[in-house]
């Protein structure tokens, strides 16, 4: 007589192993989904961070070359800003290093003839991230700093 512990004909598992694949799947899927959500969220935030840095750098360069007004520099920063899940009017804009309306005017006599453009944005998770302590997102910052070419 054949024992029940041995594998049955046709590849069926022995009685003690029924449902093992379902249990393994139930343990692995939540971890896999958490990793996938994390990759998506971090990827979007990295793209936003890069876009903030590039837009701030481009606006700072624009500010020092042709002597535009502070309003023109802000418009340049917002026009250059393109990132997933981010409205270009959302980041806060600040310009330091020179007086408005023309930040590079009279820069030859200053101790620091640089103009710095800073863009700050509070990014939220694209997909809700169910990890305690991470909050609802992160504050990102991009800076661009150039020396005034004309005074």
BELMODA-V615347 format. One record per pair of residues at least 12 apart in sequence whose C-alpha atoms are under 10 Angstrom apart, sorted by the first residue. I is the first residue (numbers start at 1). J is the second residue. Records with the same first field share a line. If there is no record, write none. Layout:
# BELMODA-V615347
I = J, J
This chain:
# BELMODA-V615347
4 = 16
34 = 129, 130, 131
37 = 125, 126, 127, 128, 129, 130
38 = 125, 126, 127, 128, 129, 130, 131
40 = 125, 126, 127
41 = 123, 124, 125, 126, 127, 128, 129, 137
42 = 125, 126
43 = 84, 126
44 = 83, 84, 85, 86, 123, 124, 125, 126
45 = 83, 84, 85, 86, 123, 124, 125, 126, 137, 138, 139, 140
46 = 83, 140
47 = 82, 83, 84, 85
48 = 81, 82, 83, 84, 85, 86, 121, 123, 140, 141, 142
49 = 83, 119, 120, 121, 123, 139, 140, 141, 142
50 = 81, 82, 83, 140, 141, 142
51 = 80, 81, 82, 83, 84, 86, 141, 142
52 = 77, 78, 80, 81, 82, 83, 88, 91, 118, 119, 120, 121, 140, 141, 142, 143, 144
53 = 81, 117, 118, 119, 120, 140, 141, 142, 143, 144
54 = 77, 80, 81, 82, 142, 143, 144
55 = 74, 76, 77, 78, 79, 80, 81, 82, 117, 118, 119, 142, 143, 144
56 = 73, 74, 76, 77, 78, 80, 81, 93, 94, 95, 116, 117, 118, 119, 120, 141, 142, 143, 144, 145
57 = 77, 80, 116, 117, 118, 119, 142, 143, 144, 145, 146
58 = 73, 76, 77, 80, 81, 117, 143, 144, 145, 146
59 = 72, 73, 74, 75, 76, 77, 78, 79, 80, 81, 95, 115, 116, 117, 118, 143, 144, 145, 146
60 = 73, 74, 76, 77, 95, 96, 114, 115, 116, 117, 118, 143, 144, 145, 146, 147, 148
61 = 73, 115, 116, 117, 144, 145, 146, 147, 148, 149
62 = 76, 77, 146
63 = 76, 95, 102, 103, 104, 115, 116, 117, 145, 146, 147, 148, 149
64 = 102, 103, 104, 105, 107, 113, 114, 115, 116, 145, 146, 147, 148, 149, 150, 151
65 = 104, 146, 147, 148, 149, 150
66 = 102, 104, 148, 149, 150
67 = 101, 102, 103, 104, 105, 148, 149, 150, 151
68 = 100, 101, 102, 103, 104, 105
69 = 99, 100, 101, 102, 103, 104, 105
70 = 94, 95, 96, 98, 99, 100, 101, 102, 103
71 = 100, 101, 102
72 = 101, 102
73 = 93, 94, 95, 101, 102, 103, 117
74 = 92, 93, 94, 95, 117, 119
75 = 89, 93
77 = 89, 91, 93, 117, 118, 119
78 = 90, 91, 92, 93, 119
81 = 119
84 = 126
85 = 123, 124, 125, 126
86 = 121, 122, 123, 124
87 = 121
88 = 121
89 = 121
90 = 119, 120, 121, 122, 123
91 = 118, 119, 120, 121, 122, 123, 140, 141, 142
92 = 118, 119, 120, 121, 122, 141
93 = 117, 118, 119, 120, 121, 142
94 = 116, 117, 118, 119, 120, 143
95 = 115, 116, 117, 118, 119, 143, 144, 145
96 = 114, 115, 116, 117, 118, 145
97 = 110, 112, 113, 114, 115, 116, 117, 145, 146, 147, 148
98 = 110, 112, 113, 114, 115, 116, 148
99 = 115
102 = 151
103 = 115, 116, 148, 151
104 = 147, 148, 149, 150, 151
105 = 148, 150, 151
106 = 148, 150, 151
107 = 147, 148, 149, 150, 151
108 = 148, 149, 150, 151
109 = 151
112 = 147, 148
113 = 146, 147, 148, 149, 150, 151
114 = 145, 146, 147, 148, 149
115 = 144, 145, 146, 147, 148
116 = 143, 144, 145, 146, 147
117 = 142, 143, 144, 145, 146
118 = 141, 142, 143, 144, 145
119 = 140, 141, 142, 143, 144
120 = 139, 140, 141, 142, 143
121 = 138, 139, 140, 141, 142
122 = 136, 137, 138, 139, 140, 141
123 = 136, 137, 138, 139, 140
124 = 136, 137, 138, 139
125 = 137, 138
